[in-house]
Amino acid sequence: MKFYSVLAIVLSLSFIGASNINNNDAPADPTPDNPNNDGNVHILTKNIDLKQLQGTYYEIATNASDKIFPGLLCRCTKYDFSGLRRDGNSAYMLVNYACDRNFIFGEKKSELLFKLILNKPVDENTTVVDEFNSSIFAVQGNQQILLNSNLNIIYAETNDQNEYEHLIIAGTKSIEPMIILSKYRTVLLETYNKLLNALYVAGYDPSLLNWPFILQTDQTFCD
């Protein structure tokens, strides 16, 4: 019961925050240097290998709207991906979210379980999809609560072993929750700027790519 009370408050805050932003957010006109600047978020990385989406990723940065859920006053935020799972022609993966949440009287561990279900059917012989477009659910026991029906991996960068080293997960609008994930707790400034530039190329307005709209996640002194 406590979970649903908290979730209801969180979702209410998310709705209010998004509504307030939407009132002032008119679609931008495309510009010659960035034709994607049209008010929508565009997927940059295609042919996502579902088998490679596994293991621990650390949150490097997020936008202010995502701080409402689930990262409010959180540090040491990480996501553990289960890897590809199947249910018939449905492909999905479980994601364990954990962070150290700052309460008035100190930090406490906060954990949630999410389920990402690809929106298009994936047959048993397919492990690579043209675009990673999914619905995300919060999982509590046998119940699943839909949070967003249009969540995408808009950018993915691989290392020499062809593993996904950095990921950017976002919705279809730049005002929606977005997270930058990495296999490493910290990244070089050059890498961070490259990831921000990927957001710009994907259609994010430059004014939304600085503090306080983009918040770097504290990953110091973490377990």
Contacts in CASP RR format, 6 or more apart in sequence:
PFRMAT RR
TARGET T0000
AUTHOR 0000-0000-0000
METHOD contacts of the structure
MODEL  1
MKFYSVLAIVLSLSFIGASNINNNDAPADPTPDNPNNDGNVHILTKNIDL
KQLQGTYYEIATNASDKIFPGLLCRCTKYDFSGLRRDGNSAYMLVNYACD
RNFIFGEKKSELLFKLILNKPVDENTTVVDEFNSSIFAVQGNQQILLNSN
LNIIYAETNDQNEYEHLIIAGTKSIEPMIILSKYRTVLLETYNKLLNALY
VAGYDPSLLNWPFILQTDQTFCD
3 140 0 8 1.000
4 140 0 8 1.000
7 138 0 8 1.000
7 145 0 8 1.000
10 68 0 8 1.000
10 69 0 8 1.000
10 70 0 8 1.000
10 72 0 8 1.000
11 69 0 8 1.000
11 147 0 8 1.000
13 68 0 8 1.000
13 69 0 8 1.000
14 65 0 8 1.000
14 68 0 8 1.000
14 69 0 8 1.000
14 177 0 8 1.000
17 65 0 8 1.000
17 68 0 8 1.000
18 65 0 8 1.000
18 175 0 8 1.000
18 176 0 8 1.000
21 65 0 8 1.000
21 175 0 8 1.000
22 175 0 8 1.000
25 173 0 8 1.000
25 175 0 8 1.000
27 38 0 8 1.000
27 39 0 8 1.000
27 40 0 8 1.000
28 37 0 8 1.000
28 38 0 8 1.000
28 39 0 8 1.000
28 205 0 8 1.000
29 37 0 8 1.000
29 38 0 8 1.000
30 36 0 8 1.000
30 37 0 8 1.000
30 38 0 8 1.000
31 37 0 8 1.000
34 200 0 8 1.000
34 201 0 8 1.000
34 203 0 8 1.000
36 42 0 8 1.000
36 201 0 8 1.000
36 202 0 8 1.000
36 203 0 8 1.000
37 203 0 8 1.000
37 205 0 8 1.000
38 203 0 8 1.000
39 173 0 8 1.000
39 174 0 8 1.000
39 203 0 8 1.000
39 205 0 8 1.000
40 172 0 8 1.000
40 173 0 8 1.000
40 203 0 8 1.000
41 152 0 8 1.000
41 154 0 8 1.000
41 170 0 8 1.000
41 171 0 8 1.000
41 172 0 8 1.000
41 173 0 8 1.000
41 174 0 8 1.000
41 176 0 8 1.000
41 202 0 8 1.000
41 203 0 8 1.000
41 204 0 8 1.000
42 154 0 8 1.000
42 202 0 8 1.000
42 203 0 8 1.000
43 131 0 8 1.000
43 132 0 8 1.000
43 133 0 8 1.000
43 152 0 8 1.000
43 153 0 8 1.000
43 154 0 8 1.000
43 202 0 8 1.000
44 154 0 8 1.000
44 155 0 8 1.000
44 198 0 8 1.000
44 201 0 8 1.000
44 202 0 8 1.000
45 153 0 8 1.000
45 154 0 8 1.000
45 155 0 8 1.000
45 156 0 8 1.000
45 157 0 8 1.000
46 130 0 8 1.000
46 131 0 8 1.000
47 128 0 8 1.000
47 129 0 8 1.000
47 130 0 8 1.000
48 128 0 8 1.000
48 129 0 8 1.000
48 131 0 8 1.000
48 132 0 8 1.000
48 153 0 8 1.000
48 156 0 8 1.000
49 127 0 8 1.000
49 128 0 8 1.000
49 162 0 8 1.000
49 164 0 8 1.000
50 83 0 8 1.000
50 84 0 8 1.000
50 91 0 8 1.000
50 93 0 8 1.000
50 122 0 8 1.000
50 127 0 8 1.000
50 128 0 8 1.000
50 129 0 8 1.000
50 132 0 8 1.000
51 83 0 8 1.000
51 84 0 8 1.000
51 127 0 8 1.000
52 158 0 8 1.000
52 162 0 8 1.000
52 163 0 8 1.000
52 164 0 8 1.000
53 81 0 8 1.000
53 83 0 8 1.000
53 84 0 8 1.000
53 93 0 8 1.000
53 132 0 8 1.000
53 164 0 8 1.000
54 81 0 8 1.000
54 82 0 8 1.000
54 83 0 8 1.000
54 84 0 8 1.000
54 93 0 8 1.000
55 80 0 8 1.000
55 81 0 8 1.000
55 83 0 8 1.000
56 78 0 8 1.000
56 79 0 8 1.000
56 80 0 8 1.000
56 81 0 8 1.000
56 183 0 8 1.000
57 78 0 8 1.000
57 79 0 8 1.000
57 80 0 8 1.000
57 81 0 8 1.000
57 167 0 8 1.000
57 181 0 8 1.000
57 182 0 8 1.000
57 183 0 8 1.000
58 77 0 8 1.000
58 78 0 8 1.000
58 79 0 8 1.000
58 181 0 8 1.000
58 182 0 8 1.000
58 183 0 8 1.000
58 184 0 8 1.000
58 185 0 8 1.000
58 217 0 8 1.000
58 219 0 8 1.000
59 77 0 8 1.000
59 78 0 8 1.000
59 79 0 8 1.000
59 99 0 8 1.000
59 179 0 8 1.000
59 180 0 8 1.000
59 181 0 8 1.000
59 217 0 8 1.000
59 219 0 8 1.000
60 166 0 8 1.000
60 180 0 8 1.000
60 181 0 8 1.000
60 182 0 8 1.000
60 186 0 8 1.000
60 187 0 8 1.000
60 192 0 8 1.000
60 195 0 8 1.000
60 216 0 8 1.000
60 217 0 8 1.000
60 219 0 8 1.000
61 179 0 8 1.000
61 180 0 8 1.000
61 192 0 8 1.000
61 195 0 8 1.000
61 214 0 8 1.000
61 215 0 8 1.000
61 216 0 8 1.000
61 217 0 8 1.000
62 71 0 8 1.000
62 177 0 8 1.000
62 178 0 8 1.000
62 179 0 8 1.000
62 180 0 8 1.000
62 214 0 8 1.000
62 215 0 8 1.000
62 217 0 8 1.000
63 174 0 8 1.000
63 177 0 8 1.000
63 178 0 8 1.000
63 208 0 8 1.000
63 213 0 8 1.000
63 214 0 8 1.000
63 215 0 8 1.000
64 212 0 8 1.000
64 213 0 8 1.000
64 214 0 8 1.000
64 215 0 8 1.000
65 175 0 8 1.000
65 176 0 8 1.000
65 177 0 8 1.000
65 178 0 8 1.000
66 177 0 8 1.000
66 178 0 8 1.000
66 179 0 8 1.000
67 215 0 8 1.000
69 147 0 8 1.000
69 177 0 8 1.000
70 97 0 8 1.000
70 99 0 8 1.000
70 110 0 8 1.000
70 112 0 8 1.000
71 77 0 8 1.000
71 99 0 8 1.000
71 101 0 8 1.000
72 101 0 8 1.000
73 101 0 8 1.000
73 102 0 8 1.000
73 103 0 8 1.000
74 99 0 8 1.000
74 100 0 8 1.000
74 101 0 8 1.000
74 102 0 8 1.000
74 110 0 8 1.000
74 217 0 8 1.000
75 99 0 8 1.000
75 100 0 8 1.000
75 102 0 8 1.000
75 107 0 8 1.000
75 217 0 8 1.000
75 218 0 8 1.000
75 219 0 8 1.000
75 220 0 8 1.000
75 222 0 8 1.000
76 98 0 8 1.000
76 99 0 8 1.000
76 100 0 8 1.000
76 218 0 8 1.000
76 219 0 8 1.000
76 222 0 8 1.000
76 223 0 8 1.000
77 97 0 8 1.000
77 98 0 8 1.000
77 99 0 8 1.000
77 217 0 8 1.000
77 219 0 8 1.000
78 97 0 8 1.000
78 98 0 8 1.000
78 99 0 8 1.000
79 95 0 8 1.000
79 96 0 8 1.000
79 97 0 8 1.000
79 181 0 8 1.000
80 95 0 8 1.000
80 96 0 8 1.000
80 98 0 8 1.000
81 93 0 8 1.000
81 94 0 8 1.000
81 95 0 8 1.000
82 93 0 8 1.000
82 94 0 8 1.000
82 95 0 8 1.000
82 96 0 8 1.000
83 93 0 8 1.000
83 94 0 8 1.000
84 91 0 8 1.000
84 93 0 8 1.000
84 127 0 8 1.000
85 91 0 8 1.000
85 92 0 8 1.000
85 93 0 8 1.000
85 94 0 8 1.000
86 92 0 8 1.000
86 122 0 8 1.000
86 124 0 8 1.000
88 124 0 8 1.000
89 121 0 8 1.000
89 122 0 8 1.000
89 123 0 8 1.000
89 124 0 8 1.000
90 117 0 8 1.000
90 118 0 8 1.000
90 121 0 8 1.000
90 122 0 8 1.000
91 117 0 8 1.000
91 118 0 8 1.000
91 122 0 8 1.000
91 129 0 8 1.000
92 115 0 8 1.000
92 116 0 8 1.000
92 117 0 8 1.000
92 118 0 8 1.000
92 134 0 8 1.000
93 115 0 8 1.000
93 116 0 8 1.000
94 113 0 8 1.000
94 114 0 8 1.000
94 115 0 8 1.000
94 116 0 8 1.000
94 139 0 8 1.000
95 113 0 8 1.000
95 114 0 8 1.000
95 115 0 8 1.000
95 116 0 8 1.000
96 111 0 8 1.000
96 112 0 8 1.000
96 113 0 8 1.000
96 114 0 8 1.000
97 111 0 8 1.000
97 112 0 8 1.000
97 113 0 8 1.000
97 114 0 8 1.000
98 109 0 8 1.000
98 110 0 8 1.000
98 111 0 8 1.000
99 109 0 8 1.000
99 110 0 8 1.000
100 107 0 8 1.000
100 108 0 8 1.000
100 109 0 8 1.000
100 110 0 8 1.000
100 222 0 8 1.000
101 107 0 8 1.000
101 108 0 8 1.000
101 109 0 8 1.000
101 110 0 8 1.000
112 138 0 8 1.000
113 138 0 8 1.000
113 139 0 8 1.000
113 140 0 8 1.000
114 136 0 8 1.000
114 137 0 8 1.000
114 138 0 8 1.000
114 139 0 8 1.000
114 147 0 8 1.000
115 136 0 8 1.000
115 137 0 8 1.000
115 139 0 8 1.000
115 144 0 8 1.000
116 134 0 8 1.000
116 135 0 8 1.000
116 136 0 8 1.000
116 151 0 8 1.000
117 134 0 8 1.000
117 135 0 8 1.000
117 137 0 8 1.000
118 129 0 8 1.000
118 132 0 8 1.000
118 133 0 8 1.000
118 134 0 8 1.000
119 133 0 8 1.000
119 134 0 8 1.000
119 135 0 8 1.000
119 149 0 8 1.000
119 150 0 8 1.000
120 129 0 8 1.000
120 133 0 8 1.000
122 129 0 8 1.000
131 152 0 8 1.000
132 152 0 8 1.000
132 153 0 8 1.000
133 150 0 8 1.000
133 151 0 8 1.000
133 152 0 8 1.000
134 151 0 8 1.000
134 152 0 8 1.000
135 146 0 8 1.000
135 148 0 8 1.000
135 149 0 8 1.000
135 150 0 8 1.000
135 151 0 8 1.000
136 146 0 8 1.000
136 147 0 8 1.000
136 148 0 8 1.000
136 151 0 8 1.000
137 144 0 8 1.000
137 145 0 8 1.000
137 146 0 8 1.000
137 147 0 8 1.000
138 144 0 8 1.000
138 145 0 8 1.000
138 147 0 8 1.000
148 171 0 8 1.000
148 176 0 8 1.000
148 177 0 8 1.000
150 171 0 8 1.000
150 172 0 8 1.000
151 169 0 8 1.000
151 170 0 8 1.000
151 171 0 8 1.000
152 169 0 8 1.000
152 170 0 8 1.000
152 171 0 8 1.000
152 172 0 8 1.000
153 167 0 8 1.000
153 168 0 8 1.000
153 169 0 8 1.000
154 168 0 8 1.000
154 169 0 8 1.000
154 170 0 8 1.000
154 171 0 8 1.000
154 198 0 8 1.000
154 202 0 8 1.000
155 166 0 8 1.000
155 167 0 8 1.000
155 168 0 8 1.000
155 195 0 8 1.000
155 198 0 8 1.000
155 199 0 8 1.000
155 202 0 8 1.000
156 164 0 8 1.000
156 166 0 8 1.000
156 167 0 8 1.000
156 168 0 8 1.000
157 164 0 8 1.000
157 165 0 8 1.000
157 166 0 8 1.000
157 167 0 8 1.000
158 164 0 8 1.000
158 165 0 8 1.000
159 165 0 8 1.000
159 183 0 8 1.000
163 183 0 8 1.000
164 183 0 8 1.000
165 182 0 8 1.000
165 183 0 8 1.000
165 184 0 8 1.000
166 180 0 8 1.000
166 181 0 8 1.000
166 182 0 8 1.000
166 183 0 8 1.000
166 187 0 8 1.000
166 191 0 8 1.000
166 195 0 8 1.000
167 180 0 8 1.000
167 181 0 8 1.000
167 182 0 8 1.000
168 178 0 8 1.000
168 179 0 8 1.000
168 180 0 8 1.000
168 181 0 8 1.000
168 195 0 8 1.000
168 198 0 8 1.000
168 199 0 8 1.000
168 202 0 8 1.000
169 178 0 8 1.000
169 179 0 8 1.000
169 181 0 8 1.000
170 176 0 8 1.000
170 177 0 8 1.000
170 178 0 8 1.000
170 179 0 8 1.000
170 202 0 8 1.000
171 177 0 8 1.000
171 178 0 8 1.000
174 199 0 8 1.000
174 203 0 8 1.000
174 204 0 8 1.000
174 205 0 8 1.000
174 208 0 8 1.000
175 208 0 8 1.000
178 199 0 8 1.000
180 195 0 8 1.000
182 191 0 8 1.000
185 219 0 8 1.000
185 222 0 8 1.000
186 219 0 8 1.000
187 195 0 8 1.000
192 216 0 8 1.000
196 209 0 8 1.000
196 214 0 8 1.000
199 209 0 8 1.000
200 206 0 8 1.000
200 209 0 8 1.000
207 213 0 8 1.000
208 214 0 8 1.000
END
